[in-house]
Amino acid sequence: MEQIEQVRAAVVDALKARDIGRPVFWDDILEGRRDDTPFMVGALIWAEHVRAAAK
C-alpha cells in the first residue's frame, strides 16, 4: 500500500480542489487525526485495491 502520508496528502488535495472542509480539518487529516473518516477509509481501501491490481 502507498505510504499513508501519501494517501492523506492526496485526500487533502482532493478536498481542497472541491472546496470541502477548512484548514483545520485538512491539517487533522494530514496529521492522522481523521483516519476514521469516510474520506480516508475510502482512500485507503482504494489504494489497497490499486496496489493489489498492479500485481
N, C-alpha and C positions, 0 to 999 in steps of 0.2 A: 504494500500500500504506500502511496505517496506519504511523505512525512506530513504529520498532522498540521504542522505550521504552514505548509503549502496549501493544504485544504482550507484552513482558516483564512488565509490571505485571499484565496480565490472566492470564498463566500463573501468576505467583506467587500471585495472589488465589485462583485455582482450586486450586492445590496446597495452600495453607493451609486452604481450606474443606474439603478432603478429608483433611487431616492427613497430607499426603505431604511428606516431607523435614524438614529442620531449618533454623533461621535462617541458618546459614552457606551452605547450598545455595540458599536463596531470595535471599540477598544476591549470590551468584555469578551467578544468573540476571539479577537487576536490573542488575548491573554489566557484563553482556555476556560473562562468562567461561564461560557454559554454552550459548551459541547453537547448539552442535552436538548438544545432547541431543535425544532423541526428542520431548520436550515442546515445545521451542522450534521444531524443524523442522516438526512438525505444525501448530503455531500459525501459523507464518509462511506455510506453504502455504495454510492455511485463510483467513488474512487476505487473501492474494492472490486466492483464489477468490471471496471475498465482494466484493472490490473490482471484479473483472472482471464479476461477475454484476450489479453495480449500474449498469453502463454501458449 
